[in-house]
Amino acid sequence: MARCEVCGNDYDLTFSVETQDGAKHVFDSFACAIHRMAPICEHCETRIIGQGVEAEGHWYCGAHCARAEGKVGLVDHV
């Protein structure tokens, strides 16, 4: 059994996620994985579960939040 690094649950059905830099993370649920790994919108501070948008090295949940931070040229729908 392994222990979830977010909630500490010692569970026989944990799963691991390896990142591009080789770091390995262990979770007992997708909720814990999202809590630890999903980027956070730099405007509204919500977890970015879907696509999100990146502008000049900053992450936003959508074009609206990017525009609110002064980024131009981003649209949610073309």
SVG drawing of the C-alpha trace seen along z (x, -y; Angstrom):
<svg xmlns="http://www.w3.org/2000/svg" viewBox="-16 -45 30 48">
<polyline fill="none" stroke="black" stroke-width="0.4" points="0.0,0.0 1.1,-3.6 0.1,-6.8 -1.5,-9.7 0.8,-12.8 -2.2,-15.1 -4.6,-13.6 -2.4,-11.0 -4.8,-8.1 -2.9,-4.8 -4.7,-2.9 -4.1,0.2 -5.4,-1.4 -3.2,-4.5 -1.8,-5.6 1.4,-7.5 1.9,-10.3 5.4,-11.0 6.1,-14.5 8.3,-15.6 11.2,-16.3 11.0,-12.8 9.3,-13.7 6.9,-11.0 3.6,-11.8 1.3,-9.3 -2.4,-9.9 -5.5,-8.0 -8.0,-10.0 -8.2,-12.3 -9.4,-15.0 -6.1,-14.8 -4.1,-14.8 -5.9,-17.8 -5.4,-19.6 -1.7,-19.1 -0.9,-19.3 -3.4,-21.5 -2.1,-25.0 -3.9,-27.9 -5.3,-30.8 -3.2,-33.9 -6.3,-36.1 -9.2,-34.3 -7.1,-31.7 -9.3,-28.7 -7.7,-25.4 -7.3,-24.9 -8.7,-21.5 -9.4,-22.0 -7.2,-23.6 -6.6,-27.0 -4.5,-29.6 -0.9,-30.5 0.3,-34.1 3.9,-35.2 4.6,-32.4 1.5,-33.0 -1.5,-30.6 -5.2,-31.6 -8.4,-29.5 -9.6,-31.3 -9.1,-34.3 -11.4,-36.5 -9.0,-36.2 -6.0,-36.7 -7.5,-39.9 -8.3,-41.1 -4.6,-40.9 -3.8,-42.9 -2.9,-40.1 -4.1,-40.8 -4.9,-38.6 -6.5,-35.7 -10.0,-34.5 -12.0,-31.6 -13.7,-30.9 -12.7,-31.7"/>
</svg>
